[in-house]
Amino acid sequence: MQGTVFALKIHPCPDQTYEAKPMNRNDLRRVDLNLLIVFETLMHERSVTRAAEKLFLGQPAISAALSRLRSLFDDPLFVRTGRSMEPSARAVEIFALLSPALDSISTAVSRAADFDPATSTAVFRIGLSDDAEFALLPQLLKRVRAEAPGIVLVVRRVNYLLMPSLLASGEISVGVSWTSDLPANAKRKVLRRSRPKVLRADSKPGSLSLDEFCARPHALVSFAGDLSGFMDEILEKLGRKRHVVLAVPQFNGLGSLLTGTDILATVPDYTAEQLTAAGGLRAEDPPLEVQSFELHMAWRGSQDNDPGERWLRSRIQMFFGDPDSL
């Protein structure tokens, strides 16, 4: 129906079904887009405090916006249960319709915007796993600074657990990590397929046997502080195990921790390349068959055609991607 949009008909009884009725687009002038963004953020965060932090607003401003939203939709929208705010059935229904609509608005606005790297002062918020940040970010940063000296990069640490919520909430527009589940509107591609390497600082000649590998102490890089990883799962299938004596949260500094010890560390090949470049370490293949693993780039579908985001993703592909795996 040309010249009209569909809005939800509001019923006083919360148990009734909400029907759609035509709404003249002139009536949309009384709807503040900022209110809808606050609503979407509250649906993600379930907290006035966290929503205020995400939107860089004060809590009184979010509370006032929520009051206006309740008046607009004639519904409580959120009910406090303990420390969280649970959405009403009406809020869930509104969110299902509103979220893709906001994505469409974002896409339409971004398509109309020009992007010139040389003059842009845009702020890009990206998520990187620790291995990607350590091994690949320095090269990307040099290229970005040369092409777009005015832009700002804000880097958030991500992993497969954090990536979905950060993309869904808009805290990052693109992320690089191994991923599993992603938001429905997110897009993903494989940047590279990598194999693990074993780092060692000793001077003993020759490669490690499986017995030596299992007998030596190991260091593990674990975001969550785990004492086992994919290598332990492979060893368990063979009826073997290793002894992890050190778990650290990041790759930066791992080389100095291994130096002068007999500790081994199994890391991605692109990380091993950076760690061995400084000297004092050598890398070799594990003494057992290990499959390659994928490094993914995922981004918000609503920003798929944004000129600036497309430029940034192309540069991530340039420096994080492996041509042999594409």
N, C-alpha and C positions, 0 to 999 in steps of 0.2 A: 504494500500500500504506500504509494509515493507521498512524501510530505508528512508521514507520521512515524513514530517509533512506538514500541510496545513497552508498557510499564506494568508493574504488578498491582492488581486491585487489592486494596487493604480491607480486611474484614476485622471487626472488633473481637471476634472469637478466635483464639489461637488454634483451635482444633479444626477450623474450617480450611478448605482448600483454597489457595490463592489463585485466582484466575487472571489472565492477561486481558487488558483492554487497551484500545488505541489511546495514545497520548500525543497531543499536538507538540511539535518540536519547539514551538514558542514557549511551552510550559517548562522546558528544560532550563530556561534562563534562571529559574529560581533554585536550581540545584547547583550547589558549589562542588566542583570537581575535587577540591581539596578534602571535602568531607568523605567522599567515596574512597579516596586513597587512605585516609585514616581508618575507615571501616575495614578495608582489605588488610591493613597492617595489624589491626586488632584481631582479625580472624587468624592471622599467622602467629601472633605473639601471645594472645590470650592474657595480656597484661597491659594496663595503662602505662606503667613505668617503662617497660621494655619498648612499647610502641613509641613513647616519647623519645627514647634514646635513638631508635632507628630513624625517626623523622627529624631529629635534631630540634625538637620542640620541648617546651616545658610540660609537666604533668597537668597543670591547670588548663592549658590549651587543648590537650587531648580529652580531658574530662568535659570541657565545654563543647567540643566537637561531637563527643558521644551523646551528649544531651540533645544537640541539634539533630543527630541521626535518629535518635529515638522518637523525636517529634516528627521527623520527615516520614519515617516508616510506620509510625504508630505502633511500636513494638519495643519491649525492653532490650531486645537484641542480645544482650549478655547478662548472665546471672552469675554472681560471685559464688564460688564453691571453694572454700579454703583460700589458698593463695592464687588460684587461677580463676579465669572468667570463662564460663562455658557458654557457647552460642546457643540461642534459641533455635527452634525449628525454622522460624521465619528468617533468621540470620543465615542459616545454612543454605536455604533456598535462594536468598538474595545473592550470596557469595558465588553460588554456582553460575548465576547469570552475569554477575558483575565482573568477575575476574577475566573471562575472555573478552568482555567489552572493553575493559581498560587496556588489555593487550592490543586490541585493534586500534584504539586511540593512540597508544604509544607508537605502533607501527606506522600509522598514517602521518603522525607528526615527524617521526624520524626520517621517513622517506622524503619529506618536503625540505628537510634540513641539509645543507651542503656541509661537506667536511674537507677542510684543507689542512693536512698535517702541519704544514709550515707555519700556519697562523693560529691553529686551534689552541684553546686553553682548557679543553675538556678534561674532566676527571674520570678515569676508568678504574673501576673496582673489580679486581680479578682474584681468583682463588688458586693457589698453587700447593700441591703436596710438597713435603719437605725435600724430597729427592729432586723434584723439578725445580724448586726454588734454588737449591744449592748448586745444581749442575748446569742448569739451562738459563736461569734468569739473567745472569751477568751479560751474556751475549745478546739477549733480547733487549736489555736496557740500553746497551751501547747503540744499537740500531735505532731504537725509539728516540733516544736523545738526539741523534743525528738528524732524523727526519722530522721530528715533532718536538722541538725544544720547549714549547709552552705547555704541553700536556702534563698531567699528574697521574701517576700510577699508585693506587692503594692496593697493597697485597695482603690478602687474608690467607692464613694457613687452613688447608682443607684436607680431608681424606674422604673415603667412600661413604662414611657415615655423615659427615657434615655437609658435603656438597649439595644434596637434594634440598635441604632447608634453606641454605644460603642462596641458592638459585631461585627457589620459590618465593622467598621474601624480597628478592631484589637487592640483597646486600652485596652480591657479586653479579656481574653480567656474564662472565665466562670463567670457567675453571679448568685446571689441568690436574688430573689424578687418575688412578684406576677408579672406575665407577661401576656400580651395580644398578640399583633402583634410582630413577630420576623422576622429576615432576613430569606430568603428562605432556606439557607444552615445551619441554626442553628438547634440544637437539644435541646429537653426539657424533663424533667421528674418532677413529683410531689415529693417533699421532705417530706412534711407533710401536714396534714389537721388539722387546728387549730380552736379553738373557742375563742371568745373574753371574757375577764374578766373585771369586774369593780373594779377599785382600789379606796380605801377610807382610810382616815387617822383618821376619827372620832372614838369615842369609843361607839357610840350608839349601843345597842345590836340588834340582828336580822338582817335579810336581807332587802334590800330596796324594797318598793312597786313601781309600775310603776309611781304612782303619786309623790312619793318622788324622784324618779329618774329624772323625768321631772322638778321638782321644784328646785332641787339643781343646783348650778353652775357647769360647766364642763370645763375641760382642753382638748385640742385636739392637738395631735402631727401631724403636717402637713409639709411635705417637701416644699410645694409651698405657705404656709401661708394661706391656706383656713380656713374658719370658719364653715365648715360643712363636714361631712364624711358619711360613709355607715350607721352609726347608725341613722343619721338624715333622711336618705332616708327611713329606716324602720319605724321610728316614724311617718313620714309624711303619710305613707300608713295607719297608725292607727288613723290619725287625731290628732296626738300629736306632740309636739316639745320640745326641750331642749334649755337651754341658755348657749352658749359657751362664757366664759369670758377670756379664755387664750388660745392662739395658740403658740406652740413652735416647732422648726424645728427638734428636736431630742429627743430621750428617755432619754439620759444621763442627769441627773439632775432633771428629772420629780418627783422623790420621794421626794426630798427636797422641791420642790415647793408645793407639796400637804400637807406636814407635817404641822400640826397646823391649817389647814383650813377645810372647809366643801366641798371643790372642789372634784369632781369625775373625773376619767379618764378611758376610755374604751380602753384596749390594748390587743394584742394577748396573749394567755395563757402562751407561753414560755417567753415572756417579763415580764408578771406579776410575774412569778416565780422568776426571777432575782431581780425585784424591791422589792418584799416582803421579800426576804432573809435577807436584811439588817435590818429589823425590822421597826416598826412605821407605816406600811401599811398592809392592809389586802385585799384579793381579793375574789370576789364572782361572781356568774353567773348573767348576766343581767336579769332584771325582765320582759323579753319578749323573744319570740322565735327568735333566730338568727341562721342562717345557718353557717356551718363551711366555712372557706376560705382556699385556697391553697397557699403554699409557693413553688415556682418552682426553679429548677436549670436549667439554659440554658447555652449552650456552642457552640463554633464555630465548624461547621461540619468538617472543614479542619483539626481540631486537635482532632478529635474523637478517633483516634488510637495512638496519641502521648503518649509514655510510661509515661512521666512525668505528662502530663495533666490527664491521666487516674488515676495515683496514687493520684493526688490532688483531683480529683472528688470523688474518693472512700473515702478519708478522710472527705470531705465535707458531703458526704452521712452518714458517721459514726456519726458525731456530729450534723448535722443539720437535719438529717432525723428522721422520726418517724416510727418505724417498723409496727405500727398498721395501718398506712395509705398507705403502699406500696403494 
